[in-house]
Amino acid sequence: MELHNKKKTLLTIGSIVLLFIVLTWMQRNFDGYKIRIVNLCAINIILALSLNLTNGFTGLFSLGTAGFMAIGAYTSAILTMSREVKEMNFFMTPMSPALLNINTSFFVALLLAGLFAGVAGYLIGSPVLKLRGDYLAIATLGFGEIISVIFTNLQTITNGALGLKGLPEYTNIYWSWAIAVLVILGFSNLMNSSYGSALKSIREDETAAQAMGINLYSHKILAFTISAFLAGIGGALLANLLSTIDPTMFRFFYTYQVLLIVVLGGMGSITGSVVSGCIMAVLMEALRSVESTLDLGFMILPGIPGMRMVIFSIILVSVVLFLPNGIMGEKELSLMNILSKRRSGANESTRG
């Protein structure tokens, strides 16, 4: 058992080292557009795992991801912008003097973005998690819309509907993928622990889980808070990648997009969230061609605005029809499993 754990640790470390070697090569050889897609892959993974924790592993139908992202994005934006950039943005309504001179490092901004979103998740989850099913979904969806309205009207803090521009572009592939790797490792350990087993039992049957002595409320609220924390960090990374944000970015559309990633990969699958997060980021950019004029040589096809989401809706319907459990279902892919299967296959062939 100890030897197995050592091999698993070495394989994990080796995989991470290889990943960052590949990322370094990408940083040196890819242009800015491709680097942004690589960053979006990592951010999608973080957001998908955030929503998967509540919807996939715990069985809570939450739709408030965009609201927590907004809290994280605006927190990071306000903390990383310089005084000059803030004054340039707040030309109509002056910014609150208490926030004007605040400027922190990106690391501190990320932590505070996650903490503020986590606190909001705890405060929202305390009353909301007493609801179940569709009622919980409606309540959390309402929270996301309320956050958008609040941020639109807090002009001295968020600059209202004008949004914030000129954010420092601190997010790079090392920041985004380092956090994504930490989240993946954290989820892997969490789901293999007794706490992860308790979450899965709540998803399967709350009554049976409670009868076994599991505190439903404490487990649900902790899962909801962690999910909000990760969504806040994802929002912060996105804000400092795009360098501009406004309240309309964080409406239900973004929650729908993250939910699509989770369903496409498989509810309750870490590997599924990783795979579908990368697929979604690449396809979202590759399918921009259907929204712009396309010259085929013999004919010119006019672009159709919003056609990308139509195609994604078709993909989602197809997945639900032909892969009801998503690409991975609840299965997980690991190097240890792949190597063990290869060894067993090699042994069988040798015996034969």
Salt bridges, closest charged atoms under 4 A:
GLU2 OE2 - LYS6 NZ 3.91
GLU87 OE2 - ARG83 NE 3.07
GLU145 OE1 - ARG251 NH2 2.87
GLU204 OE2 - ARG203 NH2 3.07
GLU206 OE1 - ARG132 NH2 2.92
GLU206 OE2 - LYS220 NZ 2.87
GLU285 OE1 - ARG288 NE 2.76
GLU291 OE2 - ARG308 NE 3.40
GLU330 OE1 - ARG203 NH2 3.53
